[in-house]
Amino acid sequence: MWLIMLMQQPSLPQSLPISKPCSQIYVEHLLNEKRGYPLWVPQASTNTSREYQTRGISIGDVGFFTESGEFDFLFNICLPADDPINPGQDEVPDGFQPISPEFSWRRQVREYTEALNDSSYLASSSISAQRTDTS
């Protein structure tokens, strides 16, 4: 004797949920740390000047974040239009004049007092770590 069971198959959703790009998930998780905007692709684009590629993102850079998680550099507002970092006079806004913000070292330097251990990793050409005795 054969026993045949008919079971109703679960219905599939009409459309699958749209998944987020990896770059967006990365940003959402790291923004909670409140240490700046995390870049999925931190390298400078190859369509920028060699000087910009060497220097990387800096204070005064104007641009936007692409959907793929890159910073698309337009120009630097702190440098003259003819500076090698900038794309040239014809690619900055009409009447462009660089600004000269007055930086104080107290505002420029930010110290993180959280304990860094041997497995901590800092990666940036502008970051240095010093061990201090806190006892």
N, C-alpha and C positions, 0 to 999 in steps of 0.2 A: 504494500500500500504506500502510495506517495502522498505526502502532505505538502501542499503548496500554500505558501503564505504570501499574500499581497500586502506590501507595505507602501504607504504613501511616502514619496520622496520629499525631503524638505524643499521648500521653494527657495530658489535663489533670488537674491535682490535684483531688481531691475537694472541697477547700475552699481558697480563696485565703488566703494568709497575712494575718493581721490587721495592718493598718498602724497605726503609733502616731500619736496626735494631734500636730499641729505643736507645741503647747505642751510636750509631753513631750520631743520631739526637741530643742527649743530649750534646755530645762533640762539635759538630759543633756550637751549640748555645752558649755554655759557653766559647769556645775558643775566641770568640769575646771580652770577658771581659779582656783578657790578664793577667790572674792571675794564670798561671800554667795550667797543663793538667788535666782536670776534669775526675775523675774516676767514672764510672757507678757503680762499686762494690768496694767501698773503703776499705772493710775489707780484712785482710790478708787471704790467702787461708788456709784451714785446713790441707793441706799437707805440710806446713812449720813448722819449730820448734815452740814450745810453746813460746820461748823467742821472736821469730820474730812476732808471732801473738799478743803478749802483747805489743811490741814496735811499730809495724806497719811500714809503709814506711818511710824511712829516707834518709838523704844525703848519697850518696855513693852506694845506692842500684842499682844493675845491674839486668835487666830483660827485659821483653817485655810486650806489651799490647795485650791481647787476643781479638778475635772478639766479645766476650761477654762483653768487657769493664772492665776486671780485669787486674791488674798488676801481672804478673807471675814472682815472685822473683827467681833469680838464686843465687846471692851471693852479699855481700857488699864489695866493693873495698877498703874501709877505715879500715876494720877490718881483723885481722889475719884469716887464713883459719880455725884454730881450735876454733875460737870464737863460742859460742853457737848459735849466730844468723846465721852463715854460715853453709851450709850443710855438710862441712867436706873437708879435704884435697883432696880426690879423685873426688870432684865435682867442684873444681875451676880450672882455666886454669893451664897447666903445667908451672912451674916456677913462680907461683903467688906470688907476694909480695904486701902487702897493701900499699896504698899511704897515706901520711899524709899532706893533704892540709892545708895551713895556712889560717885560717879564721880570718877576722877582724870583730869586732862587727858592724862596719859601713856597711860592705857588707852583713853580715848575717841577720841583722834586717831590715825589710822593713816596713815602716810606710805608712798606707793608710790614707790620709788626707780627704777623702770624708766624709761627715757628716753621722754618724750613728745615727739613730733615735731609738725610743723604739721598733719598729717592726723589726729592723735589727737583724740578727742571724749569729753568728760565731760559728763554730763547729770544734774543733780540740784540741787534747791534748797539742799541742804546740803553740796555739794562746791564747793570753790574750788581753783583751780590757781595756783601761783606759780612763776615762773621763777627759778631760782637758778643761780649760776655755780658749777659743780662742779670747775673747773680750779684 
